[in-house]
């Protein structure tokens, strides 16, 4: 399959669009605002999965016609499954890294540049990193951390057999070694399957402590709490009270 990119980029970001417009728009606009990269360094693929919600098609059409030069809208509006869509999007590019941002997940400042830097540091140090996930702002992460690895003073990787798939970075070398995402399931299993195969090959999956993202689609009360924490985080409050979340 011929690549549409004219040259190799540092990063290909992918958002599979099947959610309500307000969630999806938060995700896409957060990446545009906070990716921290030059447009010449990245491609951002919005894959149209045929979301049955008002305003989604028009939003994607607007991005296709008027969006940033690094954005490309792909897919034909048919839900072909997460794994299949990811594989097709990845095949269109030849970047060094692939970043998957779910359409109900909001990227926060400095997170992606930190993830790219730490992933490169891990490779240089010989640490067998496969999937690096942004840390979870608020509750939602298992407390059973398998192991904490201090890559460098103040840079801690929290290892899990399987990390959340909302905002994850994977090197293309790992994808080529582990193999493509499974495309025989419609939802939810492709991340765990990929990470399990990576573990079998000796890789590790981890969260980058302190590099945050937010996953929405919870209760309205929870989403309001996430919005409050996001504002405090961006304002520089590093002592956030997550215990009040219900």
BELRAGI-V268072 format. One record per residue. N is the residue number from 1. PHI is phi in whole degrees, -180 to 180 (NA if undefined). PSI is psi in radians with two decimals (none if undefined). Layout:
N | PHI | PSI
N | PHI | PSI
This chain:
1 | NA | 2.28
2 | -76 | 2.33
3 | -73 | 2.45
4 | -89 | -0.28
5 | -73 | 2.44
6 | -79 | -0.35
7 | -153 | 2.81
8 | -68 | 2.31
9 | -107 | 2.93
10 | -72 | -0.70
11 | -141 | 2.42
12 | -113 | 2.08
13 | -101 | 2.50
14 | -134 | 2.24
15 | -124 | 2.10
16 | -87 | 2.10
17 | -100 | 1.79
18 | -140 | 0.14
19 | -100 | 3.12
20 | -64 | 2.68
21 | -60 | -0.71
22 | -65 | -0.70
23 | -68 | -0.82
24 | -62 | -0.72
25 | -65 | -0.67
26 | -59 | -0.78
27 | -62 | -0.92
28 | -64 | -0.81
29 | -68 | -0.55
30 | -67 | -0.64
31 | -67 | -0.76
32 | -60 | -0.70
33 | -77 | -0.68
34 | -116 | 0.18
35 | -68 | -0.46
36 | 74 | 0.20
37 | -115 | 2.81
38 | -76 | 2.55
39 | -58 | -0.50
40 | -74 | -0.19
41 | -94 | -0.11
42 | -145 | 2.78
43 | -123 | 2.46
44 | -125 | 1.98
45 | -100 | 2.14
46 | -101 | 1.97
47 | -97 | 2.03
48 | -79 | 1.90
49 | -97 | 0.19
50 | 75 | 0.76
51 | -59 | 2.29
52 | -88 | 0.72
53 | -122 | 2.58
54 | -63 | 2.34
55 | 90 | -0.21
56 | -69 | -0.85
57 | -60 | -0.74
58 | -68 | -0.62
59 | -64 | -0.80
60 | -66 | -0.64
61 | -65 | -0.69
62 | -64 | -0.72
63 | -65 | -0.62
64 | -65 | -0.70
65 | -89 | -0.61
66 | -126 | 0.05
67 | -76 | 3.10
68 | -58 | 2.70
69 | -64 | -0.42
70 | -86 | -0.01
71 | -94 | 2.34
72 | -132 | 2.25
73 | -94 | 2.20
74 | -129 | 3.12
75 | 87 | 2.82
76 | -116 | 0.37
77 | 78 | 0.33
78 | -119 | 2.31
79 | -75 | 1.79
80 | -97 | 0.09
81 | 98 | 2.63
82 | -66 | -0.87
83 | -60 | -0.78
84 | -64 | -0.74
85 | -66 | -0.73
86 | -60 | -0.80
87 | -61 | -0.74
88 | -67 | -0.70
89 | -64 | -0.75
90 | -64 | -0.65
91 | -65 | -0.40
92 | -80 | -0.15
93 | -131 | 2.98
94 | -138 | 0.74
95 | -80 | 2.88
96 | -73 | -0.63
97 | -126 | 2.67
98 | -119 | 2.26
99 | -119 | 2.12
100 | -104 | 2.11
101 | -117 | 2.00
102 | -66 | 2.74
103 | -82 | 0.16
104 | -124 | 0.43
105 | -127 | 2.34
106 | -110 | 2.23
107 | -81 | 2.45
108 | -109 | 2.89
109 | -56 | 2.47
110 | 72 | -0.10
111 | -66 | -0.94
112 | -65 | -0.81
113 | -58 | -0.67
114 | -64 | -0.71
115 | -64 | -0.75
116 | -64 | -0.78
117 | -62 | -0.81
118 | -68 | -0.65
119 | -61 | -0.76
120 | -65 | -0.70
121 | -63 | -0.71
122 | -62 | -0.76
123 | -64 | -0.72
124 | -65 | -0.58
125 | -84 | -0.06
126 | 81 | 0.23
127 | -80 | 2.19
128 | -81 | 1.19
129 | -81 | 2.31
130 | -106 | -1.21
131 | -114 | 2.11
132 | -109 | 2.10
133 | -105 | 2.51
134 | -64 | 2.61
135 | -69 | 2.75
136 | -93 | 2.14
137 | -82 | 1.93
138 | 96 | -3.11
139 | -66 | 2.92
140 | 133 | -0.17
141 | -106 | 2.42
142 | -58 | 2.54
143 | -86 | -0.12
144 | -89 | 1.12
145 | -63 | 2.22
146 | -71 | -0.76
147 | -162 | 2.53
148 | -109 | 2.23
149 | -119 | 2.08
150 | -90 | 1.76
151 | -68 | -0.62
152 | -159 | 2.76
153 | -51 | 2.09
154 | 88 | -0.12
155 | -111 | 1.85
156 | -117 | 2.24
157 | -101 | 2.21
158 | -99 | 1.86
159 | -82 | 2.35
160 | -136 | 2.69
161 | -59 | -0.64
162 | -144 | 2.16
163 | -99 | 2.84
164 | -62 | 2.58
165 | -102 | 0.24
166 | -70 | -0.63
167 | -147 | 1.60
168 | -128 | 2.57
169 | -117 | 2.31
170 | -137 | 2.40
171 | -79 | 2.61
172 | -64 | -0.57
173 | -59 | -0.69
174 | -68 | -0.74
175 | -61 | -0.73
176 | -67 | -0.56
177 | -79 | -0.78
178 | -78 | -0.58
179 | 108 | 2.94
180 | -68 | 2.94
181 | -70 | 2.55
182 | -65 | 2.37
183 | -117 | 0.31
184 | -101 | 0.18
185 | -128 | 2.55
186 | -80 | -0.68
187 | -139 | 2.51
188 | 75 | -0.41
189 | -94 | -0.21
190 | -69 | -0.61
191 | -65 | -0.89
192 | -63 | -0.69
193 | -63 | -0.80
194 | -61 | -0.81
195 | -67 | -0.60
196 | -65 | -0.73
197 | -66 | -0.60
198 | -64 | -0.74
199 | -60 | -0.72
200 | -62 | -0.44
201 | -92 | 0.08
202 | 96 | 0.08
203 | -82 | 2.99
204 | -130 | 2.62
205 | -116 | 2.44
206 | -153 | 2.72
207 | -92 | 2.52
208 | -93 | 1.86
209 | -59 | 2.25
210 | 89 | -0.11
211 | -103 | 1.74
212 | -96 | 2.70
213 | -138 | 2.91
214 | -124 | 2.31
215 | -108 | 2.20
216 | -97 | -2.55
217 | 62 | 0.65
218 | -110 | -2.56
219 | -79 | 2.74
220 | -56 | -0.64
221 | -64 | -0.71
222 | -67 | -0.72
223 | -63 | -0.63
224 | -65 | -0.68
225 | -64 | -0.74
226 | -61 | -0.73
227 | -61 | -0.71
228 | -65 | -0.80
229 | -64 | -0.66
230 | -61 | -0.80
231 | -61 | -0.72
232 | -68 | -0.68
233 | -64 | -0.82
234 | -65 | -0.53
235 | -77 | -0.13
236 | 102 | 0.19
237 | -84 | 1.92
238 | -97 | 0.06
239 | -113 | 1.09
240 | -79 | 2.51
241 | -94 | 1.53
242 | -79 | -0.29
243 | -65 | -0.34
244 | -81 | -0.11
245 | -68 | 2.39
246 | -121 | none
